[in-house]
Amino acid sequence: MNLSLSCHPDHLSESDPLQSRLSYQHEIIRDLHWLIYSPSLMTLPDDQSSDWLFNQSAIHERLQKLDENPQPLINALRQQAKFRLGYYFEDLIRMYIQSFIQPIDLKCNIQVSRDKTTVGEYDFLMALKEGMKIHLEAAVKFYLCTSQDPENCALEDFIGPNRSDRLDKKWQRLTDHQMRLSHTDAGKDRATSLGLLPEKHSLLLRGYLFYPFAHWLDYHPPAPISADHLKGWWVRGADVESLGSEYQYVMLMKPRWLALALCGFQETLSCSELIERTDDITTPKLIARLQFDSNEGLWREMDRGFIVPDSWNLKR
């Protein structure tokens, strides 16, 4: 296995990789492909990058094989993963590691306690065949930018759709606490007790940032947000008509927030139907804008965004 920490593994040079493999038959395989090919939400130091995970050969061929019989993967999902995005994302990572990395030991969601009080959790601890022991921290996040100025926005301007999360706080938590867990006495003792005290620490951070619809492609967010992060838009319910009547739409329910949407006409909504469905929403809803793909005979995601209630408060 190549453990180099290149920020651009060879497989990521594929042209428009997120669009190129929508033809996998099963959504869980498309989500695995999204996990592999989607860019990091934040720019990471080389020694914390998780790109080494995806420096694997014949990824497409191996995913095709899994696509022929995905039932073992589906059966391996935790019950919570069927409706909780965080659990689903962690399960995808676990499946990927087991299928592609094949470590000699892998432990997930390891609680760290001190004086009977939980002080943290390792997402993944693993020992590779070569003997290296690794702590992998993982998160998938979706934030809406509340700044109206494309040239001047800050990390604190990005808030979660349920307003319980904020990018600057999450980033600080990841880098200052979760990634440094094995440097604490309690974290070191817990990892050592498992024989998995890590020599290397990697962060796998995926997701989308969503910007006000009128200028959503013009925003230039600050470092350390990755320049090639995945972008979407957000719009208030009163302005849904501005999204365009020439498209079809689909409402994306968790955990269907990862791979690009691909669906039959019966799943889609016209703009007028979307307006009717979102007229009285009380929480933000994630929507994909669709175009018809004559080659697939299906509707393919063009872009995505949140529709938020008219009363949704931008103040933090």
C-alpha positions as CSV (number, residue, x, y, z in Angstrom):
1,M,0.0,0.0,0.0
2,N,1.2,3.5,-0.9
3,L,1.0,5.6,2.2
4,S,2.3,8.8,0.6
5,L,0.3,11.8,1.6
6,S,-0.1,13.4,-1.9
7,C,-2.9,15.9,-1.8
8,H,-4.0,14.7,-5.3
9,P,-3.9,10.9,-5.6
10,D,-3.7,9.5,-9.1
11,H,-7.3,8.3,-9.1
12,L,-8.6,11.8,-8.3
13,S,-7.3,13.1,-11.7
14,E,-10.3,11.4,-13.4
15,S,-12.4,13.9,-15.3
16,D,-15.4,14.9,-13.3
17,P,-15.3,11.7,-11.2
18,L,-18.5,12.4,-9.2
19,Q,-20.5,12.5,-12.5
20,S,-18.7,9.7,-14.2
21,R,-20.0,6.8,-12.1
22,L,-23.7,7.6,-11.6
23,S,-24.4,4.3,-13.5
24,Y,-23.7,2.1,-10.6
25,Q,-26.9,0.2,-10.0
26,H,-27.1,0.5,-6.3
27,E,-27.1,3.7,-4.2
28,I,-24.8,2.3,-1.5
29,I,-22.1,1.7,-4.2
30,R,-22.6,5.2,-5.6
31,D,-22.2,6.5,-2.0
32,L,-18.9,4.5,-1.7
33,H,-17.8,6.1,-4.9
34,W,-18.7,9.5,-3.6
35,L,-16.7,8.8,-0.4
36,I,-13.6,7.9,-2.5
37,Y,-13.8,10.7,-5.0
38,S,-15.3,13.8,-3.3
39,P,-12.9,16.5,-2.2
40,S,-12.0,17.3,1.3
41,L,-14.1,20.1,2.8
42,M,-11.0,21.6,4.4
43,T,-7.4,21.9,3.3
44,L,-5.3,19.6,5.6
45,P,-1.6,19.5,6.4
46,D,0.0,16.6,4.6
47,D,0.6,14.7,7.7
48,Q,-3.1,14.7,8.5
49,S,-4.5,14.0,5.0
50,S,-6.6,10.9,4.5
51,D,-5.8,10.7,0.7
52,W,-3.5,7.7,1.4
53,L,-6.7,5.7,2.0
54,F,-7.7,6.0,-1.6
55,N,-4.4,5.3,-3.3
56,Q,-5.8,1.9,-4.4
57,S,-5.7,0.1,-7.7
58,A,-8.7,-0.9,-9.8
59,I,-11.2,1.1,-7.7
60,H,-13.8,1.1,-10.4
61,E,-13.5,-2.6,-11.1
62,R,-13.7,-3.4,-7.4
63,L,-16.8,-1.2,-7.0
64,Q,-18.4,-2.9,-10.0
65,K,-17.9,-6.2,-8.3
66,L,-19.5,-5.0,-5.1
67,D,-22.4,-3.5,-7.3
68,E,-23.1,-7.0,-8.5
69,N,-23.9,-8.2,-5.0
70,P,-24.4,-5.3,-2.6
71,Q,-26.6,-7.1,-0.1
72,P,-23.7,-8.0,2.3
73,L,-22.9,-4.3,2.6
74,I,-26.6,-3.4,3.1
75,N,-26.9,-6.1,5.7
76,A,-23.8,-4.7,7.5
77,L,-25.4,-1.2,8.0
78,R,-26.3,-0.4,11.6
79,Q,-30.0,0.1,12.2
80,Q,-29.3,3.8,12.9
81,A,-27.5,4.2,9.6
82,K,-30.8,3.8,7.7
83,F,-31.9,7.3,8.9
84,R,-28.9,8.9,10.6
85,L,-26.4,10.4,8.1
86,G,-23.5,10.3,10.6
87,Y,-23.9,6.6,11.3
88,Y,-24.3,5.9,7.6
89,F,-21.1,7.8,6.7
90,E,-19.1,6.0,9.4
91,D,-20.5,2.6,8.1
92,L,-19.4,3.4,4.6
93,I,-15.9,4.2,5.8
94,R,-15.8,1.0,7.8
95,M,-16.9,-1.0,4.7
96,Y,-14.4,0.8,2.5
97,I,-11.5,0.1,5.0
98,Q,-12.5,-3.6,5.3
99,S,-12.9,-4.1,1.5
100,F,-10.1,-2.0,0.2
101,I,-7.5,-1.6,3.0
102,Q,-8.0,-4.9,4.8
103,P,-6.1,-4.0,8.0
104,I,-5.1,-6.7,10.4
105,D,-7.0,-5.0,13.1
106,L,-9.8,-2.4,13.1
107,K,-11.7,-0.9,16.0
108,C,-14.5,1.7,15.6
109,N,-16.2,4.2,17.9
110,I,-13.9,3.6,20.9
111,Q,-15.0,5.5,24.0
112,V,-12.3,7.2,26.0
113,S,-13.1,7.8,29.7
114,R,-11.5,9.3,32.7
115,D,-12.8,8.9,36.2
116,K,-16.0,7.3,34.8
117,T,-16.6,10.3,32.6
118,T,-16.4,10.1,28.8
119,V,-13.8,12.6,27.5
120,G,-13.7,11.6,23.8
121,E,-14.0,8.9,21.2
122,Y,-11.8,7.5,18.5
123,D,-13.7,7.1,15.3
124,F,-11.3,4.4,13.9
125,L,-8.1,2.8,15.1
126,M,-6.4,0.3,12.8
127,A,-3.2,-1.6,12.3
128,L,-2.2,-2.1,8.7
129,K,-0.5,-5.2,7.3
130,E,2.8,-3.3,7.3
131,G,2.4,-2.8,11.1
132,M,1.6,0.9,11.1
133,K,-1.1,2.0,13.6
134,I,-3.4,4.8,12.5
135,H,-6.1,6.9,14.1
136,L,-8.6,8.0,11.5
137,E,-11.1,10.7,12.4
138,A,-14.1,11.2,10.1
139,A,-17.0,13.6,9.6
140,V,-19.5,14.6,6.9
141,K,-20.8,18.1,7.3
142,F,-23.3,20.4,5.5
143,Y,-23.2,24.2,6.3
144,L,-25.1,27.2,4.9
145,C,-23.2,30.4,4.4
146,T,-25.0,33.3,6.1
147,S,-22.8,36.0,4.6
148,Q,-24.3,38.0,1.7
149,D,-20.9,39.2,0.5
150,P,-19.2,36.7,-1.9
151,E,-15.8,38.3,-1.2
152,N,-15.9,38.4,2.6
153,C,-17.1,35.5,4.5
154,A,-15.6,33.8,7.5
155,L,-15.7,30.3,9.1
156,E,-18.2,31.5,11.7
157,D,-20.6,32.5,8.8
158,F,-21.3,28.8,8.1
159,I,-24.0,27.2,10.1
160,G,-25.7,23.8,10.0
161,P,-29.3,23.6,8.6
162,N,-30.6,22.8,12.1
163,R,-28.5,25.7,13.6
164,S,-26.9,23.4,16.2
165,D,-23.5,23.4,14.5
166,R,-21.1,25.9,13.2
167,L,-18.1,25.3,10.9
168,D,-15.5,27.3,13.0
169,K,-16.5,25.5,16.2
170,K,-16.5,22.0,14.5
171,W,-13.1,22.7,12.9
172,Q,-11.6,23.7,16.2
173,R,-13.1,20.6,17.9
174,L,-11.7,18.3,15.2
175,T,-8.2,19.7,15.2
176,D,-7.7,20.7,18.8
177,H,-9.5,17.8,20.5
178,Q,-10.4,14.8,18.4
179,M,-7.2,14.6,16.4
180,R,-5.1,15.0,19.6
181,L,-7.0,12.4,21.7
182,S,-4.1,10.0,21.8
183,H,-1.9,12.7,23.2
184,T,-4.0,12.9,26.4
185,D,-3.3,10.4,29.2
186,A,-6.8,8.9,29.0
187,G,-6.6,8.6,25.2
188,K,-3.1,7.1,25.2
189,D,-4.1,4.5,27.9
190,R,-7.2,3.5,26.0
191,A,-5.4,3.0,22.6
192,T,-2.5,1.2,24.3
193,S,-4.9,-1.2,26.0
194,L,-6.1,-2.2,22.6
195,G,-2.6,-2.5,21.2
196,L,-3.4,0.3,18.8
197,L,-1.6,3.4,20.0
198,P,-1.4,5.4,16.8
199,E,1.7,6.5,15.1
200,K,-0.2,8.4,12.4
201,H,-3.4,10.6,12.6
202,S,-5.6,11.3,9.6
203,L,-8.8,13.3,9.1
204,L,-11.4,12.4,6.5
205,L,-13.7,15.4,6.2
206,R,-16.4,15.4,3.4
207,G,-19.5,17.5,2.7
208,Y,-21.0,20.5,1.1
209,L,-21.1,24.3,1.7
210,F,-24.2,26.1,0.5
211,Y,-24.3,29.8,-0.5
212,P,-27.1,32.3,-1.2
213,F,-28.7,31.3,-4.5
214,A,-28.3,34.7,-6.3
215,H,-24.5,34.5,-6.4
216,W,-23.7,30.9,-5.2
217,L,-21.0,30.2,-7.7
218,D,-19.2,33.5,-7.0
219,Y,-18.2,32.9,-3.3
220,H,-14.6,32.7,-2.3
221,P,-14.5,31.3,1.2
222,P,-11.5,31.7,3.4
223,A,-8.8,29.2,4.2
224,P,-8.6,26.6,5.4
225,I,-11.8,25.8,3.4
226,S,-10.6,23.8,0.4
227,A,-10.7,25.6,-2.9
228,D,-12.3,22.7,-4.7
229,H,-14.9,21.9,-2.0
230,L,-18.4,20.9,-3.1
231,K,-20.8,23.8,-3.4
232,G,-24.5,24.2,-3.4
233,W,-27.0,27.0,-2.9
234,W,-29.8,27.9,-0.5
235,V,-33.0,29.9,-1.0
236,R,-36.0,31.0,1.1
237,G,-39.3,29.3,0.5
238,A,-40.8,32.5,-1.0
239,D,-38.1,32.5,-3.7
240,V,-38.3,28.8,-4.8
241,E,-39.7,29.9,-8.2
242,S,-36.4,31.5,-9.0
243,L,-34.8,28.0,-9.2
244,G,-36.4,27.6,-12.6
245,S,-39.4,25.9,-14.1
246,E,-37.2,24.2,-16.8
247,Y,-35.9,21.6,-14.2
248,Q,-37.4,18.7,-12.3
249,Y,-36.5,18.4,-8.6
250,V,-36.2,15.7,-5.9
251,M,-36.3,16.1,-2.2
252,L,-33.3,14.3,-0.7
253,M,-34.0,12.6,2.6
254,K,-31.3,11.4,5.0
255,P,-29.1,9.4,4.5
256,R,-29.6,10.2,0.7
257,W,-27.3,13.3,1.0
258,L,-24.1,11.9,-0.4
259,A,-23.9,10.7,-4.0
260,L,-25.5,12.7,-6.8
261,A,-29.2,12.0,-7.2
262,L,-30.3,9.7,-10.1
263,C,-34.0,8.9,-10.2
264,G,-36.9,8.0,-12.4
265,F,-39.6,10.5,-13.4
266,Q,-42.1,9.3,-10.8
267,E,-39.7,10.4,-8.0
268,T,-39.4,14.0,-9.4
269,L,-41.3,17.2,-8.8
270,S,-42.0,20.0,-11.1
271,C,-41.2,23.5,-9.9
272,S,-44.9,24.2,-9.1
273,E,-45.1,20.9,-7.2
274,L,-41.9,21.8,-5.3
275,I,-43.4,25.2,-4.4
276,E,-46.5,23.5,-3.1
277,R,-44.5,20.9,-1.1
278,T,-42.3,23.5,0.5
279,D,-44.8,26.2,1.1
280,D,-45.1,25.7,4.8
281,I,-41.9,24.0,5.8
282,T,-40.6,24.6,9.3
283,T,-37.1,23.2,8.8
284,P,-34.6,23.4,5.8
285,K,-35.0,20.8,3.1
286,L,-32.3,19.6,0.8
287,I,-33.3,19.6,-2.9
288,A,-31.5,18.4,-6.0
289,R,-32.1,20.2,-9.3
290,L,-32.4,17.6,-12.1
291,Q,-31.9,17.3,-15.9
292,F,-32.9,14.4,-18.0
293,D,-30.1,12.1,-19.1
294,S,-31.2,10.5,-22.4
295,N,-28.3,8.0,-22.2
296,E,-29.4,6.7,-18.8
297,G,-33.1,7.3,-19.4
298,L,-33.1,8.8,-15.9
299,W,-33.1,12.2,-14.2
300,R,-29.6,13.3,-13.1
301,E,-28.6,15.8,-10.5
302,M,-27.3,19.1,-11.9
303,D,-26.8,20.9,-8.6
304,R,-28.3,20.9,-5.1
305,G,-29.4,23.3,-2.3
306,F,-31.5,23.9,0.7
307,I,-34.9,25.5,0.8
308,V,-35.2,27.2,4.1
309,P,-38.4,28.6,5.8
310,D,-39.1,32.3,5.2
311,S,-38.7,32.9,8.9
312,W,-35.3,31.1,9.1
313,N,-33.0,33.4,11.1
314,L,-29.5,34.2,9.8
315,K,-28.4,35.5,13.2
316,R,-26.1,33.2,15.1
